[in-house]
Amino acid sequence: MDKLPSPSDLVPVVVDCLNDLGGRAHIKEIEKAAKAKLNLDSKLTSQIRMGKRTEFAYRLSWARTAAKAKGLITKDGASYWKIV
């Protein structure tokens, strides 16, 4: 893939990654799994949005928020998410 997916395109990826990771995972584990699943180049995923946060991490954050709004996932402690 030669460009980053939109947050809405990442929603099913987040859910798939959580399923692959046993139903519960830390945001860094989800990010690593999503990079691998999408076969994204590290040059793409390391682009900084602001401060130390990457654009990819930012988009995944919005994807998790959208998945939560759809009732697919929920927060499970600090920085952890799980399948509903």
N, C-alpha and C positions, 0 to 999 in steps of 0.2 A: 504494500500500500504506500502511495507516495504523498498522501496528505492525511492529516488527522481527521477522524470521524467527528461528526457533531455530537453534542451530548445526547440528543434523542436517538442517534444511531448507536450510541454506546450502552443504552439501557439494557437491551437483550444480552449484550456482551457481559455486563456486570452480573446479571442474573446467572448466566451460564458459568461464569468464573466462580461465583459463590457455590453453585452446585458442584462444580469440579473440585472445589476446595473443602468439601464436606458440609456445606450449608452455612458456615460461619467463618469469617476471615477479617484480618486487619486490612486497613486501606492500602498499605504497602504491598500486601500479598495479592490483593485484587489488582492493583496497578501492574505488578509483575506478570500475573496471569493474563491480563488483558493485552499487554504488549506482545506476549508470546502467541496468544490466540489470533491476534490480528497481524502478526508478523511485521510489526512496525520497526522501522529503522531507528536506532538509538539517536541519530542526529535529529529526527523528527520529535521524538519523545523527550528530548532534553532541552528543547527550546524554552527559555525562561519567559514567563508571563509578567511576573512582578516579584521582586525580592529574590527568594530562592525557589518559589513555586513554579513548576513547569506548566505549560499550556495543557499538556496531556492530563496532569493531575487535576487541574482546574475543570476540564471538561468531564473527567470521571466523577468529580464531586457533584456537578450538576446532574449527571446521569444517575448517580445514587439518589439524589433528591427527587428526581422524576420517578424512579423506580419505587421509592417510598410512597410518593403521592398516589401511585397506581396500586398500592397495597401489595407489592411484590416482595419487598424487603423491609427490614426495620433496623434501627440502631440497636446495638447490643453492647453497651459500654462505650468508653472512650475509644474512638477510632476503629471500632469493630461493627460489622454489619452481618446480618443473617437473613436467610430466606424465611418468609412468613409461612 
